[in-house]
Amino acid sequence: MSVLLLALLIVIVLFVLGFAVVKFLIWVAIVLAIIWVIGFFVRGVEGSRWYRW
């Protein structure tokens, strides 16, 4: 019985951690998208790029 409860606890902890990581990655993606949009509109004349690839 205790093994089953331990396994259930591990599954719940991994689910919560996975959800937190996905939420964090979504916020990172939103911030990077905002930076990209700002860079897209702030670029100089003649369509020059604000980044170097």
N, C-alpha and C positions, 0 to 999 in steps of 0.2 A: 504494500500500500504506500509506503513512504517513497519507494522508487517511482511510482506513478505520480505522486505529488511533486517530487523533485523534477521529473521530466516535464510536467505541466508548468511548473514555475520557470524552468529554463526556456520553454517555448514562449511563454508570456513575456519574459525579459527580452528575448531576441526580437519578438514582434515589436515591442515598444522601442527598442533601440533602432530597429530598421525604420520604423515610422519617423523617428526623430532625425535620422540621417537623410531620409528622403525629403523631409520638410526643410532641413538645412540646405540641401542641394537645390531645392526649388528657389529658396531665397537668394542663393548665390547666382543662379541663372537669371533671376529677375534683375539683380544689381548689374550683372554683366550686360544684359540687354539694354538697360538704361544707359550705361556708359557707351555702348555701341551707338545707340540712337543719338546721344549728345554729340559724339564724335562725327556722326554722319552729317548732322546739321551745322556743326561748327567748322567743318573743313574749309580750307581757303578757296580762293577763286581758282578758276581753270580746272576745277575738279581734282585738285591735288589731294593725295591721301594723307591723313593725319597719323597713319601708322606705317611702319616699314616692314614689309614681308619679303 
